[in-house]
Amino acid sequence: MSGSNGANENSHNKARTSPYPGSKVERSQVPNEKVGWLVEWQDYNPVEYTAVSVLAGPRWADPQISESNFSPKFNEKDGHVERKSQNGLYEIENGRPRNPAGRTGLVGRGLLGRWGPNHAADPIITRWKRDDSGNKITHPVSGKCILQFVAIKRKDCGEWAIPGGMVDPGEKISATLKREFGEEALNSLQKSSAEKREIEEKLHTLFSQEHLVIYKGYVDDPRNTDNAWMETEAVNYHDETGETMDKLTLEAGDDAGKVKWVDISDQLKLYASHSQFIKLVAEKRDAHWSEDPATDSHGP
């Protein structure tokens, strides 16, 4: 997905939905055939919106482009802030970065702090579903073992999701993955020092093992705008025996309303692009995904 190409409608649906999250703002409507920047559209007149919480200037947000002392280095590492996209170079137009997936019907930053890419990390923690005797459970139709992952219910929209979050400036992705999982799925922020140390040791065991990078790049997210967008690195850490995660008690914390182990299948309805990530995990682990054999290997 380079800076100039269009996006097919599947990769850029949630980024065109209204109202914009947390607001009553309606995007300008962008028909499928006008998403791509290469399509001429002289009358395109997107709504401008940046949330008050972003304009207040929290430490995780950039200033407005118009501020005289702000001169971001787009498409490169800008001090501690990573402004490179995982999808290659993006265009800059009138001093503002341009969404590589196309038009969204909204300019400004919405709820996103950074102009251009806003980097997140999504830890997908999995284990095999087992019966009381410890044997793996297979699906009666597909005959494949059922994989489970740790899902959180987001407080902001009520949708189930992977317990991920934003990468702090200068932070390694691996550190973000571990921190976010601890905060959202184990409520580590509310624990005593001794409990935190214990959680940290067990997470170190899980997060220092072999892992699969499932996806890196642009995310079709309802918060995206023409000038700011979400990108993520989704990484699968698999607890083959289940012993590590059995010793950790799931407890919702931070942005999570609830947390639980969820069986993976094509029936899942998840936040943003998370269903796609989970499907890729099922494929890579050769786990159950669908009762329809055509769907199991080729996707819907």
BELVENNOR-V696394 format. One line per field, one symbol per residue. psi: psi as a letter, one per 40 degrees, with the letter a starting at -180 (. if undefined). A space follows every 10 residues. Layout:
psi = ???
//
This chain:
psi = gideiiiidd efddeeiiii heiehhihhh ideedhdehh gdehgiihhh iddddefide iiiidehdeh gigieihgbe hheiieeaii ihhfehihhe eaieehiaeb eidihahhhi hhhhhiiihi adeeiihihd ddeiihiiih iihhddeeii ihgaaihihe iidddddddd ddddeefdde iidddddddd ddddddeeii ihhdihaihg ieeiadehih iihhhhhhgd eeddddehhh hhibehdihi hhhhieehhi ibeddddddd ddddefihdi ehdddddei.
//
